[in-house]
Amino acid sequence: MKYLVGICRILVGALFIVSGLIKLNDPVGFSFKLQDYFAPEVLDLEFLVPYSLLIAVFVVIYEVLLGVLVLIGYLKKFTLWSLIGMIVFFTFLTFYSAYFNKVTDCGCFGDAVKLTPWESFTKDVILLVLIMVLYVGRKYIEPLFSIKVCRWITLATLVGCLLFGYHVLMHLPVKDFRPYKVGANIIDGMEIPDDAPPPIIEYRWQYEINGKETTITSTSGRDPKPEGGTRLGVETSFIREPYEPPIHDFAIERDGSDFTYDFMEVEKMIVVIAYNLDNTELDGYPAVKTATEMAKQKGYQVIGLSASSTAETEQFTAARGLDFQFYFCDMTTLKTIVRSNPGILEVRKGTITQKLHWNDADALELE
């Protein structure tokens, strides 16, 4: 039991630390995932949406702290009950998401590792078992260091997490796991490769044969036409979903026209992204204005992308003295591209070459 507890302790601690740090690298992205859970059609907790970022930061730092605490064996009772409470809650959440197909990605590992709802639930069940082993064998959990050293490790972890979280919020994630990272070509990301696995569809043919309803299952799509049978209907479902390219929802539109491929051919372009002008950070626009004006002077084409209406964007640019035009793009896509509202991209023939938070607008490198 002692060795089993030791193994479980390492596994649980490491998983909580890794999972927490990945989400702490991108707390804004995790807050978007929490907003999905708070939606009326899921948990119906809309009153928590304005606090989603604060909750996200608290949860991920707490997760990292619990991982460290279980590894060093400090505050054993508090740690074990916190682990149990957290894993029970998330096991319920992932089961709810999987069973009712509400949120298709739990965000457990941010954008680094994508899990299906049932994979997320399975992961949480395994973690629950490991944590229960720790609880049953809690007498074998002893501090690795003196109480004083454990306190300093805990404090250092907390301070380190706070500083790291502040850095990524004021700038951008240190590691970008999204398909719109610097160096990615948007058009290439939208293409389906020749060797992409084809979808597999299961057909359930319903027949009445000799007065009895019978279901014949196949994947060929060919009507089996059993002798003496009368077809009642057919139902289909995917055994393997169609291949979905990493970038599948990107489009640049205005006044009913699609300009996506036109702009993806531009030699050098600056794109200002403000996914929603209702809650964009107004403090960022003086720096954005300076950067975009300088870019235009150096021969760059400058455009904006927003999910706000044309009327809103025109009124906004006039009020802010911005010398460029906004085009429409899906809000979820824009939130995925850059975790800053506004954010700045340099795009060269569809390839993202720079990505900046508005706080770093003065660091934009222009030819």
Secondary structure, DSSP 8 states (H G I E B T S, - for coil): -HHHHHHHHHHHHHHHHHHHHHHHT-HHHHHHHHHHHHSTTTT--GGGGGGHHHHHHHHHHHHHHHHHHHHHT-SHHHHHHHHHHHHHHHHHHHHHHHHHT--S---TBTTTB---HHHHHHHHHHHHHHHHHHHHTGGG---SS-HHHHHHHHHHHHHHHHHHHHHHHHS--SS--STTSTT-BHHHHHS--TT----EEEEEEEEEETTEEEEEEESS------TTEEEEEEEEEEEE-----S--S---EETTEE-HHHHTT-SSEEEEE-S-TTS--GGGHHHHHHHHHHHHHTT-EEEEEESS-HHHHHHHHHHHT--SEEEE--HHHHHHH-SSSSEEEEEETTEEEEEEEGGGGGG----
